[in-house]
Amino acid sequence: GVIRLLDHMHRSLSIDSDQIVVMLSTVLVVVALGALFRVTALGLQMRAVVESHRLVELAGVDANRANTAAWVLSSTLAALAGVVLAPLSAGSLSAGRFTILVVGAIAAALFARLTSLPLAVAGGLLLGIAQALLLAAMVGVVLLTAVGRSDRRACPGR
């Protein structure tokens, strides 16, 4: 299904069910990760291992268990991302599109200084909006250039 929203100038914005799934999945994952890292013992251990592997072991925490949990969690989230994003990539994700996706994800994480999930989501949204605006501007310039060229061919004296 597609949801169409109209603004005050009667321009429409279409959001399809795949995009809604991506948005809801993102919110759910960010909330779950926030809870994991702030509330659970395992989440706190994973955060502590990042700060000082040796001090965590001296405190009696199994750092290897925390590392293994982090790898399992990151692999699971990567698989979830692939499943959720597959419908948006029209069944194929080329090397170029994948590179743009990864660079955008890294940029969003760096925007958050690798420390804040909400800031990373905000950075990703800002980057996505900037990309969409830039693409729209580029398409507009290309269309205007193409129209200008066709006008000159139709009226050679211009």
C-alpha positions in Angstrom: 0.0 0.0 0.0 0.9 3.6 -0.5 0.1 6.5 1.7 -0.2 9.9 -0.1 0.2 13.1 1.9 -0.7 16.5 0.5 0.8 19.8 1.7 -0.8 23.2 1.5 0.4 23.7 -2.1 -1.2 20.3 -3.1 2.1 18.6 -3.7 2.0 14.9 -2.8 4.4 12.9 -0.8 4.1 9.1 -1.2 5.2 6.7 1.4 4.9 3.0 0.6 4.7 0.1 3.0 8.4 -0.8 2.6 9.5 2.7 3.7 7.1 2.5 6.7 8.7 -0.9 7.7 12.2 0.7 7.5 11.1 3.6 9.6 9.4 1.5 12.3 12.3 -1.0 12.3 14.8 1.8 12.8 12.8 3.2 15.8 12.4 -0.2 17.3 16.1 -1.1 16.9 17.3 2.2 18.3 15.0 1.9 21.4 16.0 -1.7 21.9 19.7 -0.9 21.6 19.3 2.1 23.9 17.7 -0.1 26.6 20.3 -2.9 26.1 23.2 -0.6 26.5 21.8 1.4 29.4 19.8 -1.1 31.5 21.1 -4.7 31.0 24.3 -6.1 32.6 25.4 -7.4 29.2 25.0 -4.0 27.6 26.9 -2.3 30.3 29.7 -4.9 30.0 29.9 -4.4 26.3 30.3 -0.6 26.8 32.9 -1.2 29.5 34.9 -3.5 27.3 35.2 -0.7 24.7 36.6 1.6 27.3 39.1 -0.8 28.9 39.3 -4.5 28.1 41.9 -5.2 30.9 40.0 -3.3 33.6 36.8 -5.2 32.8 38.6 -8.5 33.2 40.2 -7.3 36.5 36.6 -6.5 37.7 35.7 -10.2 37.1 33.7 -9.7 33.9 34.3 -12.1 31.0 35.4 -9.7 28.3 35.3 -12.4 25.6 31.7 -13.1 26.4 30.9 -9.4 25.9 32.9 -9.3 22.7 31.1 -12.4 21.4 27.7 -10.8 22.2 28.7 -7.7 20.4 29.7 -9.7 17.2 26.4 -11.7 17.4 24.4 -8.5 17.8 26.1 -6.7 15.0 25.8 -9.7 12.6 22.1 -10.0 13.5 21.5 -6.3 12.9 23.4 -6.5 9.6 21.1 -9.4 8.5 18.0 -7.5 9.6 19.2 -4.4 7.6 19.6 -6.6 4.6 16.1 -8.1 4.9 14.5 -4.7 5.6 16.3 -2.8 2.8 16.0 -5.5 0.1 12.6 -4.4 -1.1 13.8 -0.8 -1.3 16.7 -1.7 -3.6 14.4 -3.3 -6.2 15.8 -6.7 -5.6 19.4 -5.8 -6.5 22.0 -3.9 -4.6 24.8 -2.9 -6.9 28.3 -2.2 -5.6 27.8 1.5 -6.2 24.5 1.6 -4.2 26.0 -0.5 -1.5 29.0 1.8 -1.2 26.8 4.9 -1.0 24.8 3.1 1.7 27.8 2.2 3.8 29.5 5.6 3.4 26.2 7.2 4.6 26.0 4.9 7.6 29.6 5.7 8.5 28.9 9.4 8.1 25.9 9.2 10.4 27.9 7.3 13.0 30.7 9.9 12.9 28.1 12.7 13.1 27.2 11.1 16.5 30.9 10.7 17.4 30.3 7.0 17.6 28.6 7.4 21.0 24.9 8.3 20.5 22.3 6.3 18.8 19.7 9.1 18.6 22.4 11.4 17.1 23.3 8.8 14.6 19.7 8.5 13.5 19.4 12.3 13.3 22.6 12.4 11.2 21.3 9.7 8.9 18.1 11.6 8.4 19.9 14.9 7.8 22.2 13.1 5.3 19.2 11.5 3.5 17.3 14.8 3.3 20.4 16.5 1.9 20.9 13.8 -0.7 17.3 14.0 -1.7 17.5 17.8 -2.1 20.7 17.6 -4.0 19.3 14.9 -6.3 16.2 17.0 -6.9 18.3 20.0 -7.7 20.5 18.0 -10.1 17.5 16.6 -11.9 16.1 20.0 -12.2 19.3 21.4 -13.7 19.5 18.5 -16.1 15.8 19.0 -17.2 16.3 22.7 -17.7 19.4 22.1 -19.7 17.6 19.5 -21.9 14.7 21.9 -22.4 17.0 24.7 -23.3 18.8 22.5 -25.9 15.5 21.4 -27.4 14.3 25.1 -27.6 17.5 26.0 -29.5 17.0 23.2 -32.0 13.4 24.2 -32.6 14.3 27.9 -33.0 17.8 28.0 -34.6 17.8 31.8 -34.7 17.8 32.1 -30.9 
